[in-house]
Amino acid sequence: MSLLRKHVATQQASQPAAPATAAESLQQLITTSGQASLFAHTEFVKKVECSRCGAAKRLPSKTAYLYCDHCGSLVDYDFRLANLGTNAGYTNTIYRQIVAPVQAEIDRARAFQDIGRYRDLNKGVYLEWLRQCPQAASPRVASDDDFRERMASYLAECMVVRDFDPDLAMLDVQFNMAVRGLQRRPMPNGQPWLVSDGIWQVATLFKQEMEAAYKLLEDRGVLAMDPDEAPSGVPIRMEFSTFCQGWIPHLLPEQADHLLGMFGLTSEYARVNVTDAETRKCGGCGDELKVLPGAQAVVCESCGRKLDIAGGETPCQTCGAPLSFPVAVSRIECPYCQRETHRI
């Protein structure tokens, strides 16, 4: 089943073909790769530029969190990779399964303005969601208990601020009413259903709500709690990306491009074409990773540590393994021989 439905109009020989839309280009990549989806992270890379250093993303990612290949900053979120290998289904489905047993208690806490209880319940949900779906978050979630705790606290605090603000609550009511009013048009041969034109009102309300929410989160200092230290503008871009990638399968190609344009997400995926990468060994976990020429720092997608690439490699003083040390760290336990080593 295709991620995006492709409609190819018959062209007369004398007429030049219209340029492919972004949605059609994505479908073409899927078709020519012989893959059923974009889940093969070794085949494609999401086209995005780092808001901190301006470098374009060139290396494929193993995780949904996309980090800059040059400075290690968080640059975007890939909803498709978030759902790779999830045994119980899509990550949002898993979230609904986790929250369902406590939903009534969450609703009660919100109705009675019990912010402390509301925060605690949501944090518990997020902790379990991160445990079951570590691929949907930063790779540090799986290997760093403190990071996972801080991420759950951050997500829960975002919920508190957004759900207890009366203006945002009104926008949320309007958004949910618009979603409930959408009509689904079934398609033959197992193709994804198509959504009615009401999706544009839904998208407009979602954009308004997210812009207001993230302004409030910034004003309240909540964004500073993000343990990933995402650059300004990246968190809301991640919200937009997740929203669009969730609805794109239910739109015609030209509608998909319009939706992406509404949120400033006009680029999509490209086939990986990297021939100049070098191999480095992570000083934290020992995994090998690819590094582009000129890179200053990169994130190891196996353990989540940010590595100091500009500082060069340091051989282990016991076994001689060449290691890239984590940023601002001078002493580590060699992941190969488990002996302490340090930068010279």
N, C-alpha and C positions, 0 to 999 in steps of 0.2 A: 504493500500500500504506500502510495506516494505521500510525502509530507505536504507537498503543495500540488494542487491540481493544475495541470498544464493544458491550456486550450490553444491549439495551433490553428490559426485561420489559413484557409487555402489561398495561396498567392499565385497570381498569374506570372508567367515567366518574364514578362517585360517589366514587372514592378519589383523594385528592391524590397527586401524583407525589412520590416520595422525592427529597430534595435530591441534586443531582448530586455525585458524588465528584470529587476533584481530577483523577483520571485521565479521567473522563467530561467534565469541564469543558474539559480540554485538548483532547480529541478534538472537542468542539463548536467550540472556537476554530478548529481546523484546518478543519473542515467549512465553517463560515460564512465563512471568509476566502477560500475558493476555492483555497487553497494545498495542495500535496501534503504539505508538511512545515512544520516551524517554522524552516526554514533561512532564510526571508526575514527578516533581522534588522530591517527597517524596520517590520514588522507587529506584533511582539510584544516584550515585555520580561519577563525572569524576575523574579518577585516575591521580593525579598530586602531586608533592612535592613542598613545599615552598622553593624558592631560597634563602630566608633570614635566616630561622631557621631550614630548613630541614624536618619539620613535614609533614606527608602525610595527604592529604585531606580525611576526614572521614564523615563529615556531609554534607547532601544534601544542595544545594543552591536554594534560591528562585529567584535569579537574574543571568544574564549572566556573571556578574563579580564574579569570585570565590576568596574568601578571606581565608587566612590561619585560621584554627581553633584554633591555639595556639598563634600567634603573631598579627593577623589582617592584615598582608601584602597582597596586591593584588598578586595572584599567577597565574591566567589563565583566559581565556574567553571561555564561552560555547555558541557556535553559536546556538545550538538548543534551549536553554533556552531564547536566545535573541529573538527568534521568537514565543515564547509562548504568546498566547492571543492577538496578534497584529491584530486588526480588519481589517485593510486594506491590510493584507498580510505580506509577509516577510519584514523585516526591510530594506533590500537593495532595495526592490521594492518601499517602501515608500520613501526612499531617492531619488530614481530616479524621483518619482512623484513630490517631493518638488523642486528638482533642475531644472526640465524641463522648467518651465516658465522663469528662469533667465539664462539658459545655454548659450544662444547666447551672453548675456552681459558678462558672465564669460569668454567665449572664446575670446571676443573682448578685455577684460582687459588683458588677457594673451598675446594676439597677439601684443598689444601696450605696453607691459611691465609696465602696470599700477598696480603695486604691492598693493598700498593702496586700490584701488577699488576691486581688486581681493580678498584681505583679507576680506574686509567688506562684499562682496557678499557671500563668503563661510561661514563666521561666521553667517550670517543671515540664511543660509540654515541649518547649524548645530544646531542653536538654535531651529528652528522649528522641526527638526528631533528629537532632544532630548525631545522636548515637546510631540511629537506624539508617540515616542518609548522610554519612560523612562526605560523600562525593558531591553533595549539593552545596558545600561550604568550602572555606579555606582548607587546604591539606593539613594545616596545623590542628584542626579539630580532632583528627584521628590520633595524633601523637602527643598532644599537649593538653593535659587536663585543665590547667589554669586558663589556657586560651579558650577552651570549650566552655568553661564556666563564665568567662567574661563575655563571650559571644552570646550565650543564652541570656545573660543579664542585659546586654545591649539590645537584643531583639525584644525582650520583655518590656524594657523601658520605652522603646519606640511604640509598642502597643499601648502602654499606659498614656503616654502623651497624646497619641492620636485619638484614642477612644474616649478620653475624658474631656476633650475640647469640644464645646457645644457647636462651634462653627463647622469643624471637621465632621462631627456627628451628623449634622444636617446634610452635608455633601455626601456622606457615606449612605445615608438613607436614600437620597436621590439616585446614587449610583446603583444600589442594590435593586431599587424599583425598576430602573432601566434594564438591568440584566434580566430580571424576572419577566420583563415584557418582550424579550427577544424571541423570535420564532426560528425554529430549526427546519431546514428543508432537506429531507432525506435524499441520498444519491444512490444510484444503482451500483452493483458489482462491488459492494463493500467499501466504496469511497467515502471519505469523511463527509458528514452532513455540512451543509452551508448555512450560514447565519443570515438573518434578515438585515435590511438596511438600518435597523435600530442600533446596530453596532457602532455607528458613528456618534450617536448620542452617548453611548456607553464609553467610548474612547475619550470623548470630550470631557465628560464628567470625571473619568479616572485621571486624566491629565490635570484638571483643576484641583482635584483632591490631593494628588501627590505633590504638586507644586506648593500648595498651602501647607501640607503636612511637613515637607522637608524644610520649609522656611521656619516653621514652628520648632522643629527638632534642632535646627541650627541655633535659633534664638535661645532655646532652653539649655543648650550645651550638650544635648544627648548625642549628637553626631561625634563629639569628641570621645565618647565612650567606645567607639568602634575599635576593637582590638586589631583590626587589619589596617587602621589608619588610612582609609581610602581618601584620595584627593577630593577636593571640592567638586561637586557635580557628578561624581561617579556613582554614589548610592542611588540617586534618583534615576540615573541612566540605567542602572541595573533593574530598577522597578519597571521602567518603560520597556526594556528588553524582554523581561519575563512576561509582561502583559502581551506584547506583540507576538512573541513566539508561541504563546498559548492560543492565540486566536487565528494566526496565519493559516493553519491547516483547514480552517472553515471559511476561507475567503477565496474568491477568484484571484488569479495572479495580479491583475491590475488593481484590485482592491487591496491586496497585500502590500503593494508598493505605496499606495496612498496612506495606509495605516503606518507603515514605517516612516514615511515622510512627515506625518503629523507629529511624531516623536523625535524627529531628527536622526532616525536610524536608517539611513538610506543605503548603507553598505551591508553586505552579507558575508558570504564565505568564499574562499579561494582555495584552489589546490595548493598544497605545500610545495614550495620550490626553493629549497635551501641547500646550497652546496658548499658553503664556506664555514659551517659550524664546527666547533672544536668540542671534544669530550672532556668533561671535568668530573671529579669525584667529590661528592658532598662530604665535608668534614663532620657533619652531624650524624648521618645515617649510612654513608658509604655508597649510596646509589649513584649511578652515572647519569649525567645530564648534559644536554647540548647547550653550547654557549656561542653567541655571535661575536664576531670581531668588534672590539670597542666597547663591549659591555662593561658596566661598572659594578653592578650588583644584580643578582637574579634570585628568584625564589625556588628552592628545591620542592618540586611537586610531590615528592614522596614523604617528606617530613615537615615541610612548611617553613624551614629556616631560610632567612635571607643571607646569601653567601657573598662574601667580598671577592669579586672577580678581579677588580682592578688591582688588588693587593697581590695577585699572583698565587701560584701553588706553593705549598710548604710540605716537604717530605716528612713523613712520620719518622721520628728519631729512633724508633725501634725496628719497624718493618719496612720503612722506606716508601710506603704508599704516598703518592702525590695527592695532597688534600687541599680543597678550597675551604678556608675557615669561615664560619659565620661572621657577619658584620659585627665589629666592636668586641670580638672575642679573641683572646690571645692564647688560651689554653683549652684543650679539648681531650677527650678520651678517643683514641683512634678507633673508628668503627670496624677496623679489620683485625687488629691485634689486642684491642681493649687496654692498651697502655697509654698513659698520659703523654701528650706531646704538646709542643708550643711553637709559636712563630719565632724564628731566629731574628 
